[in-house]
Amino acid sequence: MNKNSYNKVARRWTEKRKQSAVSKLVIDFADRVIAKGRILDIGCGTGIPISSYLSERGFFVTGIDFSEEMISMARLSGITNAQFVNRNFLDFETTGKFDGVIAWDSLWHFPKDKQRSIYPKIGNLLNQGGYLIFTHGNTDGEHFDSMFGESFYYSSLSKDTVLELLRENGFEIIYAYEDFVEKKSHRALVVLAQKIQ
């Protein structure tokens, strides 16, 4: 459902995202990642504004998204120092590792029964000392919502479960902000963690 919905709203979504500022928490994440490091952007959409910002900061960005339309637009966006791959994260494989992983407004689209598999996979993709930042729901459950007239599926685990899964997979929690509000945007949970083992 989500892939079809994002394909349908890709152009309207892009216009909306062009008006979006980069979060101060994304900037903080970029400040922590090793200079000229490799960053994986999970659910990158069209690459604007996050992949674009990270590229401008000198990072090499690999953006992945399951929407063909989003990736097509990302590839035409002129973002340098980046590659964009049409792939569901759960099917994504690579031989290299990353110095940072960002999943801004994407992990909550994964099926509820796949949520626990996200964290060991990300842990395996990160170099030791690398950083992960992501947004998420903060309660256990799943629901549907709409955007631009199309339906979207969302799911999440509880905050405590997410943090425990991170610790089990070698992460140290740097912060976990609930009900994070920035300008007109709100996110139930934003987590920054570092791979320490």
ZIRA-V371549 format. One record per residue. N is the residue number from 1. OMEGA is omega in whole degrees, 0 to 359 (999 if undefined). Layout:
# ZIRA-V371549
n=N omega=OMEGA
n=N omega=OMEGA
This chain:
# ZIRA-V371549
n=1 omega=185
n=2 omega=180
n=3 omega=180
n=4 omega=181
n=5 omega=179
n=6 omega=176
n=7 omega=182
n=8 omega=186
n=9 omega=189
n=10 omega=184
n=11 omega=178
n=12 omega=177
n=13 omega=181
n=14 omega=179
n=15 omega=178
n=16 omega=183
n=17 omega=177
n=18 omega=179
n=19 omega=185
n=20 omega=175
n=21 omega=175
n=22 omega=181
n=23 omega=176
n=24 omega=178
n=25 omega=174
n=26 omega=177
n=27 omega=177
n=28 omega=176
n=29 omega=181
n=30 omega=178
n=31 omega=184
n=32 omega=183
n=33 omega=181
n=34 omega=182
n=35 omega=180
n=36 omega=180
n=37 omega=179
n=38 omega=181
n=39 omega=174
n=40 omega=178
n=41 omega=183
n=42 omega=184
n=43 omega=188
n=44 omega=184
n=45 omega=180
n=46 omega=179
n=47 omega=182
n=48 omega=7
n=49 omega=194
n=50 omega=179
n=51 omega=179
n=52 omega=179
n=53 omega=182
n=54 omega=176
n=55 omega=179
n=56 omega=178
n=57 omega=177
n=58 omega=178
n=59 omega=170
n=60 omega=187
n=61 omega=167
n=62 omega=179
n=63 omega=178
n=64 omega=179
n=65 omega=181
n=66 omega=179
n=67 omega=179
n=68 omega=181
n=69 omega=179
n=70 omega=182
n=71 omega=177
n=72 omega=179
n=73 omega=177
n=74 omega=181
n=75 omega=180
n=76 omega=188
n=77 omega=180
n=78 omega=178
n=79 omega=181
n=80 omega=176
n=81 omega=184
n=82 omega=170
n=83 omega=183
n=84 omega=188
n=85 omega=177
n=86 omega=185
n=87 omega=168
n=88 omega=182
n=89 omega=182
n=90 omega=178
n=91 omega=185
n=92 omega=177
n=93 omega=177
n=94 omega=179
n=95 omega=181
n=96 omega=177
n=97 omega=186
n=98 omega=177
n=99 omega=177
n=100 omega=175
n=101 omega=176
n=102 omega=177
n=103 omega=185
n=104 omega=179
n=105 omega=180
n=106 omega=186
n=107 omega=182
n=108 omega=175
n=109 omega=180
n=110 omega=179
n=111 omega=182
n=112 omega=183
n=113 omega=177
n=114 omega=186
n=115 omega=182
n=116 omega=182
n=117 omega=183
n=118 omega=192
n=119 omega=173
n=120 omega=179
n=121 omega=178
n=122 omega=178
n=123 omega=180
n=124 omega=181
n=125 omega=184
n=126 omega=169
n=127 omega=174
n=128 omega=184
n=129 omega=180
n=130 omega=185
n=131 omega=175
n=132 omega=171
n=133 omega=180
n=134 omega=172
n=135 omega=186
n=136 omega=167
n=137 omega=179
n=138 omega=176
n=139 omega=180
n=140 omega=178
n=141 omega=178
n=142 omega=180
n=143 omega=176
n=144 omega=176
n=145 omega=181
n=146 omega=176
n=147 omega=183
n=148 omega=177
n=149 omega=179
n=150 omega=181
n=151 omega=178
n=152 omega=179
n=153 omega=178
n=154 omega=173
n=155 omega=176
n=156 omega=170
n=157 omega=177
n=158 omega=178
n=159 omega=183
n=160 omega=179
n=161 omega=179
n=162 omega=181
n=163 omega=178
n=164 omega=177
n=165 omega=177
n=166 omega=180
n=167 omega=180
n=168 omega=183
n=169 omega=170
n=170 omega=181
n=171 omega=168
n=172 omega=182
n=173 omega=176
n=174 omega=170
n=175 omega=175
n=176 omega=183
n=177 omega=173
n=178 omega=179
n=179 omega=181
n=180 omega=181
n=181 omega=179
n=182 omega=187
n=183 omega=183
n=184 omega=183
n=185 omega=180
n=186 omega=174
n=187 omega=184
n=188 omega=182
n=189 omega=171
n=190 omega=183
n=191 omega=169
n=192 omega=182
n=193 omega=179
n=194 omega=177
n=195 omega=184
n=196 omega=178
n=197 omega=999
